[in-house]
Amino acid sequence: MSITIIAEIGINHNGDMDICKRLIDVAADSGADCVKFQKRDINQVYTQDFLDSPRESQWGTTQREQKLGLEFSAEQYQEIEDYCKEKGLEWFASAWDINSQKFLRQFNSKYNKVASAMIVHTDLLKEIASEGKHTFISTGMTTYDDIQTAVDIFREAGCSFELMHTVSTYPMKDEDANLKMIETLREKFGCNVGYSGHEVGLAVSYAAAALGISSLERHITLDRSMYGSDQSASVEPPGFKNLIGAVRKIEVAMGDGVKRIYEAEAPIAANLRQHLD
């Protein structure tokens, strides 16, 4: 089974469709399978006091203006869907509230995603599971009980899913990666496990690929110095292309674990052991 590689655009588009399409191009040109976004109804996700509080940004002087500036409309998501279809990419989004999950139903996404922050929102999980689409469930900031509750919801709904080992720091320190959790999750919950990484660099993701993950998600950006909270934990275009190329090589190199003498080894063995005949 090939690793599903997800290019997380998230909110790194900064509300700009041109940047968004350039990021989709990066994902397609690099060989990703999917691009992923984030959808929020800001009036459901944030308190009114928070939204009214001050925040200087290119969109205005309040948190409300900044949060609204990062959200795409239905028409813009349709444009994204059409553009991804042209590029041969799947696209989907992680909804942060029930209104947003219902909003996303008007589109033709193959997958759903539960963000780490939302894995404890059981009503949202039930809403997502009711759609029956294969769902990636990130497990950052959770306990085993949190994960078990989510797994039970999806199994009871008969909805296919996989967990994703995640550490929700941006960027994540390499020493916090705890990649052995991939096998722990696989054994404890009896399901496929992917990896959603927020580290700087590529080495940790390579290691995750060698541990038999079913999916790999990394944030992508045009430039890590761009405005946005996720940019510093994202991968720039050359790095993302290198990542996918290396992961595909790792998949092939892992083999099947069966010992054999390769045909190309036979003449070498005969030559190096000739003195033993």
Protein Blocks (a to p, Z undefined) as FASTA:
>chain_A
ZZdddddfkjmnnopaklmmmmmmmmmmnopabdcdddddfklmpcfklmmpccddfkbm
bfklmmmmmpccfklmmmmmmmmmmnopacddddfbfklmmmmmmpccfbdcddfklmmm
mmlmmmmmmnopacdddfehiafklmmmmmmmmmmnopacddddddddddddfklnomml
mmmmmmmnopacddddfbecjklmmmmmmnopabdcddddfblkbgcjklmmpccfklmm
mmmmmmmmmmmmnonopacddfklmmmmmmmmmmmZZ
